[in-house]
Amino acid sequence: MPADLPEEPVTPDQLEELTKSLEKQMREAAKQFEFEKAAQLRDRLKALKEKATSTLLGVEQSRSREVEESGGHESSGQQT
């Protein structure tokens, strides 16, 4: 995975902003016939989307386990 992708979790808004930026840079590079640069940007974009997907899947799996462990009731994190 490219080293300049964020290691820390990003918010959905940050992810969208970064995705749009990479897509814009990729299109601009292609317009300028900088196809190698465009391909590198495409690969960064793909890696970012894969990381975001795997992160979201991990969160969903964690939530599912929490629900199962609590007897089928989703916890809000508050005690009663």
C-alpha angles and dihedrals in degrees: 000000000000113000096227096065114106114267094196119076111268128211119250089252092053090047091052092047093049092046092051091048093051092046091051092048090048093052092046092050090051091050088054090050090246092140097162091054090046090052091050090051090048089053092049090050092050092049091049092051091047091050091049091049094049090047092051091047090051091051092049092048090050091051091048091053091049091052092048092048092050092056097263097308119117111234120228091199092249124114121223 
